[in-house]
Amino acid sequence: MRNNLDTQAQQYWRANIRTVLGCLLVWFLVSFGAGIIFAEALNGIMVGGFPLGFWFAQQGSIVVFLLLIIFYAWRMNRLDRQFNVDEI
């Protein structure tokens, strides 16, 4: 019984770490990648009258960060229900 709980806790922790790493990867790609590394290439595309690289550096990264927070909360609620560690 104890071994089964440990295995389930390890699976839950691995799923949690995968979610965090995925969110951090997207965060890095949007803030550092789109806003700095690929900014010159993205600046050839115009969004609302502004170059896309500039838009990502100023507003897009903030929008993506907010979406990441919503995604993380949704994903963790789903994992909690899947592994029966939810609070409801």
DSSP file with accessible surface (Angstrom, degrees, kcal/mol):
  #  RESIDUE AA STRUCTURE BP1 BP2  ACC     N-H-->O    O-->H-N    N-H-->O    O-->H-N    TCO  KAPPA ALPHA  PHI   PSI    X-CA   Y-CA   Z-CA
    1    1 A M     >        0   0  176      0, 0.0     4,-1.9     0, 0.0     5,-0.2   0.000 360.0 360.0 360.0 -47.4    0.0    0.0    0.0
    2    2 A R  H  >  +     0   0  175      1,-0.2     4,-2.2     2,-0.2     5,-0.2   0.904 360.0  52.1 -62.1 -39.4    2.8    2.4    1.0
    3    3 A N  H  > S+     0   0  121      1,-0.2     4,-2.3     2,-0.2    -1,-0.2   0.881 107.3  52.9 -65.1 -37.2    4.7    1.6   -2.2
    4    4 A N  H  > S+     0   0  106      2,-0.2     4,-2.3     1,-0.2    -1,-0.2   0.905 109.6  48.4 -65.0 -40.6    1.6    2.4   -4.3
    5    5 A L  H  X S+     0   0   84     -4,-1.9     4,-2.7     2,-0.2    -2,-0.2   0.897 110.8  50.8 -66.5 -40.1    1.1    5.8   -2.6
    6    6 A D  H  X S+     0   0   61     -4,-2.2     4,-2.4     2,-0.2    -2,-0.2   0.917 110.6  49.1 -63.5 -40.8    4.8    6.6   -3.2
    7    7 A T  H  X S+     0   0   55     -4,-2.3     4,-2.3     2,-0.2    -2,-0.2   0.926 112.5  47.5 -64.4 -42.8    4.5    5.7   -6.9
    8    8 A Q  H  X S+     0   0   58     -4,-2.3     4,-2.5     1,-0.2    -2,-0.2   0.902 111.5  50.8 -66.4 -38.6    1.4    7.8   -7.3
    9    9 A A  H  X S+     0   0   56     -4,-2.7     4,-2.6     1,-0.2    -1,-0.2   0.897 110.0  50.4 -65.6 -37.6    3.1   10.7   -5.5
   10   10 A Q  H  X S+     0   0  104     -4,-2.4     4,-2.7     2,-0.2    -2,-0.2   0.904 110.6  49.0 -66.3 -40.4    6.1   10.4   -7.8
   11   11 A Q  H  X S+     0   0   94     -4,-2.3     4,-2.3     2,-0.2    -2,-0.2   0.911 111.8  49.4 -65.2 -40.4    3.8   10.4  -10.9
   12   12 A Y  H  X S+     0   0   50     -4,-2.5     4,-2.3     2,-0.2    -2,-0.2   0.930 112.1  48.1 -62.8 -43.8    2.0   13.5   -9.6
   13   13 A W  H  X S+     0   0  152     -4,-2.6     4,-2.8     1,-0.2    -2,-0.2   0.913 110.7  50.8 -65.4 -41.2    5.3   15.3   -8.9
   14   14 A R  H  X S+     0   0  136     -4,-2.7     4,-2.6     2,-0.2    -1,-0.2   0.921 110.9  48.8 -62.1 -42.7    6.7   14.4  -12.4
   15   15 A A  H  X S+     0   0    3     -4,-2.3     4,-2.1     2,-0.2    -1,-0.2   0.903 111.8  50.0 -63.5 -39.2    3.5   15.7  -14.0
   16   16 A N  H  X S+     0   0   20     -4,-2.3     4,-2.5     2,-0.2    -2,-0.2   0.936 111.4  47.7 -64.2 -45.0    3.8   18.9  -11.9
   17   17 A I  H  X S+     0   0   64     -4,-2.8     4,-3.0     1,-0.2     5,-0.2   0.905 109.9  52.8 -65.1 -39.9    7.4   19.4  -12.9
   18   18 A R  H  X S+     0   0  156     -4,-2.6     4,-2.4     2,-0.2    -1,-0.2   0.920 110.2  48.8 -60.8 -41.4    6.6   18.8  -16.6
   19   19 A T  H  X S+     0   0   12     -4,-2.1     4,-2.3     2,-0.2    -2,-0.2   0.938 112.8  46.9 -63.7 -45.2    3.9   21.5  -16.4
   20   20 A V  H  X S+     0   0   48     -4,-2.5     4,-2.7     1,-0.2    -2,-0.2   0.934 113.2  48.5 -63.5 -45.1    6.3   24.0  -14.7
   21   21 A L  H  X S+     0   0  105     -4,-3.0     4,-2.4     1,-0.2    -1,-0.2   0.895 110.9  51.2 -64.2 -38.6    9.1   23.3  -17.2
   22   22 A G  H  X S+     0   0   35     -4,-2.4     4,-2.3    -5,-0.2    -1,-0.2   0.923 111.4  47.3 -62.6 -42.6    6.7   23.7  -20.1
   23   23 A C  H  X S+     0   0   19     -4,-2.3     4,-2.7     1,-0.2    -2,-0.2   0.905 112.2  50.0 -65.8 -40.6    5.5   27.0  -18.8
   24   24 A L  H  X S+     0   0   82     -4,-2.7     4,-2.7     2,-0.2    -1,-0.2   0.883 109.2  52.3 -65.9 -36.2    9.0   28.2  -18.2
   25   25 A L  H  X S+     0   0  102     -4,-2.4     4,-2.8     2,-0.2    -2,-0.2   0.942 111.9  44.8 -64.3 -46.3   10.0   27.2  -21.7
   26   26 A V  H  X S+     0   0   60     -4,-2.3     4,-2.6     2,-0.2     5,-0.3   0.927 112.7  52.6 -62.2 -42.9    7.1   29.2  -23.2
   27   27 A W  H  X S+     0   0  124     -4,-2.7     4,-2.6     1,-0.2     5,-0.4   0.927 112.2  45.2 -58.4 -44.8    8.0   32.1  -20.9
   28   28 A F  H  X>S+     0   0   98     -4,-2.7     4,-2.0     1,-0.2     5,-1.9   0.933 112.8  49.8 -64.8 -46.6   11.6   32.1  -22.0
   29   29 A L  I  <>S+     0   0   85     -4,-2.8     5,-2.6     3,-0.2     6,-0.2   0.889 116.9  41.3 -62.3 -38.2   10.7   31.8  -25.7
   30   30 A V  I  <>S+     0   0   18     -4,-2.6     5,-0.9     3,-0.2    -2,-0.2   0.953 123.7  34.3 -76.6 -47.3    8.2   34.7  -25.6
   31   31 A S  I  <5S+     0   0   39     -4,-2.6    -3,-0.2    -5,-0.3    -2,-0.2   0.959 135.8  19.1 -76.7 -49.7   10.2   37.1  -23.4
   32   32 A F  I  X>S+     0   0   89     -4,-2.0     5,-2.3    -5,-0.4     4,-1.3   0.895 130.8  42.5 -88.4 -42.9   13.8   36.4  -24.4
   33   33 A G  I  4XS+     0   0    1     -5,-1.9     5,-3.8     3,-0.2     6,-0.3   0.986 125.3  28.6 -69.1 -59.9   13.3   34.7  -27.8
   34   34 A A  I  4<S+     0   0   12     -5,-2.6    23,-0.2     1,-0.2    22,-0.2   0.845 126.1  46.1 -73.7 -33.0   10.5   36.8  -29.4
   35   35 A G  I  4<S+     0   0   12     -5,-0.9    -1,-0.2    -6,-0.2    -3,-0.2   0.774 134.8   2.0 -83.1 -22.9   11.4   40.0  -27.6
   36   36 A I  I ><5S+     0   0  108     -4,-1.3     3,-0.5     3,-0.1     4,-0.4   0.701 128.3  42.5-128.0 -58.7   15.2   40.0  -28.1
   37   37 A I  I 3 <S+     0   0   94     -5,-2.3     3,-0.3     1,-0.2     4,-0.2   0.941 128.3  25.8 -66.7 -50.1   16.7   37.1  -30.1
   38   38 A F  T 3><S+     0   0  112     -5,-3.8     4,-2.6    -6,-0.2    -1,-0.2   0.245  90.6 108.2 -98.5  15.7   14.1   36.9  -32.9
   39   39 A A  H <> S+     0   0   14     -3,-0.5     4,-2.0    -6,-0.3    14,-0.4   0.904  77.1  51.4 -62.0 -42.4   13.0   40.6  -32.7
   40   40 A E  H  4 S+     0   0  162     -4,-0.4     4,-0.3    -3,-0.3    -1,-0.2   0.916 113.6  44.4 -62.5 -43.6   14.7   41.7  -35.9
   41   41 A A  H >4 S+     0   0   80      1,-0.2     3,-1.0    -4,-0.2    -1,-0.2   0.890 115.5  48.0 -67.3 -38.6   13.1   38.8  -37.9
   42   42 A L  H >< S+     0   0   39     -4,-2.6     3,-2.0     1,-0.2    10,-1.0   0.749  94.3  75.1 -74.8 -21.6    9.7   39.5  -36.2
   43   43 A N  T 3< S+     0   0   50     -4,-2.0    -1,-0.2     1,-0.3    -2,-0.2   0.672  81.4  71.0 -67.4 -12.3    9.9   43.2  -36.9
   44   44 A G  T <  S+     0   0   68     -3,-1.0     2,-0.5    -4,-0.3    -1,-0.3   0.656  89.6  73.0 -73.7 -14.6    9.1   42.5  -40.5
   45   45 A I  S <  S-     0   0   92     -3,-2.0     7,-3.0    -4,-0.1     2,-0.4  -0.879  76.8-148.1-103.3 129.7    5.6   41.6  -39.5
   46   46 A M  E     -A   51   0A 117     -2,-0.5     2,-0.4     5,-0.2    -2,-0.0  -0.812  13.1-174.4-101.8 134.3    3.3   44.4  -38.4
   47   47 A V  E >  S-A   50   0A  57      3,-3.5     3,-1.7    -2,-0.4    -2,-0.0  -0.972  77.2 -20.0-126.8 114.7    0.6   44.0  -35.7
   48   48 A G  T 3  S-     0   0   74     -2,-0.4    -1,-0.1     1,-0.3    -2,-0.0   0.817 129.0 -50.8  59.6  31.1   -1.8   47.0  -35.2
   49   49 A G  T 3  S+     0   0   61      1,-0.3    -1,-0.3     0, 0.0    -3,-0.0   0.474 121.7 100.9  87.4   1.2    0.8   49.3  -36.8
   50   50 A F  E <  S-A   47   0A 113     -3,-1.7    -3,-3.5     2,-0.0    -1,-0.3  -0.923  81.3-101.7-118.7 147.2    3.7   48.1  -34.6
   51   51 A P  E  >  -A   46   0A  39      0, 0.0     4,-2.5     0, 0.0    -5,-0.2  -0.374  31.9-124.9 -63.0 143.3    6.5   45.6  -35.5
   52   52 A L  H  > S+     0   0   27     -7,-3.0     4,-2.7   -10,-1.0    -9,-0.2   0.866 108.8  54.3 -63.0 -37.0    5.8   42.2  -34.0
   53   53 A G  H  > S+     0   0    2    -14,-0.4     4,-2.0    -8,-0.2    -1,-0.2   0.922 111.0  45.8 -62.7 -42.3    9.1   42.0  -32.2
   54   54 A F  H  > S+     0   0   96      2,-0.2     4,-2.1   -15,-0.2     5,-0.3   0.919 111.2  53.4 -65.0 -41.9    8.4   45.3  -30.5
   55   55 A W  H  X>S+     0   0   66     -4,-2.5     5,-3.1     1,-0.2     4,-3.0   0.920 109.2  48.2 -61.2 -43.9    4.9   44.2  -29.7
   56   56 A F  I  <>S+     0   0   40     -4,-2.7     5,-2.0     3,-0.2    -1,-0.2   0.908 112.4  49.2 -62.8 -41.6    6.2   41.0  -28.0
   57   57 A A  I  <5S+     0   0   45     -4,-2.0    -1,-0.2   -23,-0.2    -2,-0.2   0.860 124.1  29.2 -66.9 -32.7    8.7   43.0  -26.0
   58   58 A Q  I  <5S-     0   0  108     -4,-2.1    -2,-0.2    -5,-0.1    -3,-0.2   0.879 141.3  -6.3 -97.2 -44.5    6.1   45.5  -24.8
   59   59 A Q  I  X5S+     0   0  115     -4,-3.0     4,-2.2    -5,-0.3    -3,-0.2   0.702 117.0  67.7-124.8 -37.4    2.7   43.8  -24.6
   60   60 A G  I  ><S+     0   0    0     -5,-3.1     4,-2.8     1,-0.2    -4,-0.2   0.878  99.5  52.7 -61.5 -40.4    2.8   40.3  -26.0
   61   61 A S  H  ><S+     0   0   15     -5,-2.0     4,-2.5    -6,-0.3    -1,-0.2   0.900 109.4  50.1 -65.5 -36.0    5.0   38.9  -23.3
   62   62 A I  H  > S+     0   0   96     -6,-0.2     4,-2.2     2,-0.2    -2,-0.2   0.929 111.3  48.3 -66.3 -43.3    2.6   40.3  -20.6
   63   63 A V  H  X S+     0   0   70     -4,-2.2     4,-2.2     1,-0.2    -2,-0.2   0.934 112.9  48.2 -62.4 -43.6   -0.4   38.8  -22.3
   64   64 A V  H  X S+     0   0   30     -4,-2.8     4,-2.5     1,-0.2    -2,-0.2   0.902 108.7  54.1 -65.6 -38.8    1.4   35.4  -22.7
   65   65 A F  H  X S+     0   0   55     -4,-2.5     4,-2.0     2,-0.2    -1,-0.2   0.927 108.9  48.5 -61.2 -42.6    2.4   35.5  -19.0
   66   66 A L  H  X S+     0   0  103     -4,-2.2     4,-2.0     1,-0.2    -1,-0.2   0.916 111.3  49.8 -63.7 -40.4   -1.2   36.0  -18.0
   67   67 A L  H  X S+     0   0  105     -4,-2.2     4,-2.8     1,-0.2    -2,-0.2   0.872 108.0  54.6 -65.1 -36.2   -2.3   33.1  -20.2
   68   68 A L  H  X S+     0   0   27     -4,-2.5     4,-2.9     2,-0.2    -1,-0.2   0.890 106.4  51.1 -64.1 -39.0    0.4   31.0  -18.6
   69   69 A I  H  X S+     0   0  113     -4,-2.0     4,-2.3     2,-0.2    -2,-0.2   0.937 112.2  46.1 -63.7 -44.1   -1.0   31.7  -15.2
   70   70 A I  H  X S+     0   0  113     -4,-2.0     4,-2.4     1,-0.2    -2,-0.2   0.930 114.1  48.6 -63.7 -44.3   -4.5   30.7  -16.3
   71   71 A F  H  X S+     0   0   91     -4,-2.8     4,-3.1     1,-0.2     5,-0.2   0.923 110.5  51.0 -62.0 -44.9   -3.1   27.6  -18.0
   72   72 A Y  H  X S+     0   0   82     -4,-2.9     4,-2.6     1,-0.2     5,-0.2   0.923 111.3  47.3 -61.3 -44.4   -1.1   26.6  -15.0
   73   73 A A  H  X S+     0   0   48     -4,-2.3     4,-2.2     2,-0.2    -1,-0.2   0.927 114.7  46.8 -62.6 -44.1   -4.0   26.9  -12.6
   74   74 A W  H  X S+     0   0  121     -4,-2.4     4,-2.0    -5,-0.2    -2,-0.2   0.939 114.0  47.4 -62.2 -46.9   -6.3   24.9  -15.0
   75   75 A R  H  X S+     0   0   56     -4,-3.1     4,-2.5     1,-0.2    -2,-0.2   0.902 111.8  49.5 -64.5 -41.5   -3.6   22.2  -15.5
   76   76 A M  H  X S+     0   0   19     -4,-2.6     4,-2.7    -5,-0.2    -1,-0.2   0.895 109.2  52.2 -68.1 -37.8   -2.9   21.8  -11.8
   77   77 A N  H  X S+     0   0   88     -4,-2.2     4,-2.0    -5,-0.2    -1,-0.2   0.911 111.2  48.2 -61.0 -40.7   -6.6   21.5  -10.9
   78   78 A R  H  X S+     0   0  118     -4,-2.0     4,-2.4     2,-0.2    -2,-0.2   0.914 112.2  47.9 -66.0 -43.4   -6.9   18.8  -13.5
   79   79 A L  H  X S+     0   0    1     -4,-2.5     4,-2.4     2,-0.2    -2,-0.2   0.893 109.0  54.8 -64.0 -40.1   -3.8   17.0  -12.1
   80   80 A D  H  <>S+     0   0   27     -4,-2.7     5,-2.8     1,-0.2     6,-0.9   0.918 111.5  44.0 -59.3 -43.6   -5.2   17.3   -8.6
   81   81 A R  H ><5S+     0   0  136     -4,-2.0     3,-0.9     3,-0.2    -2,-0.2   0.911 111.9  53.9 -67.5 -39.4   -8.5   15.6   -9.7
   82   82 A Q  H 3<5S+     0   0  118     -4,-2.4    -2,-0.2     1,-0.2    -1,-0.2   0.886 117.3  35.8 -63.1 -38.2   -6.6   13.0  -11.7
   83   83 A F  T 3<5S-     0   0   20     -4,-2.4    -1,-0.2    -5,-0.1    -2,-0.2   0.260 111.2-117.4-100.8  11.1   -4.4   12.0   -8.7
   84   84 A N  T < 5S+     0   0  131     -3,-0.9    -3,-0.2    -4,-0.3    -4,-0.1   0.881  82.4 116.3  56.0  43.6   -7.2   12.5   -6.1
   85   85 A V      < +     0   0   77     -5,-2.8    -4,-0.2    -6,-0.2    -5,-0.1   0.169  39.2 125.4-120.3  15.9   -5.4   15.2   -4.2
   86   86 A D        -     0   0   63     -6,-0.9    -9,-0.0     1,-0.1    -8,-0.0  -0.306  63.8-128.9 -74.3 162.5   -8.0   17.9   -4.9
   87   87 A E              0   0  196     -2,-0.0    -1,-0.1     0, 0.0    -6,-0.0   0.553 360.0 360.0 -90.9 -11.2   -9.6   19.9   -2.1
   88   88 A I              0   0  191      0, 0.0    -2,-0.1     0, 0.0     0, 0.0  -0.684 360.0 360.0 -93.4 360.0  -13.2   19.4   -3.0
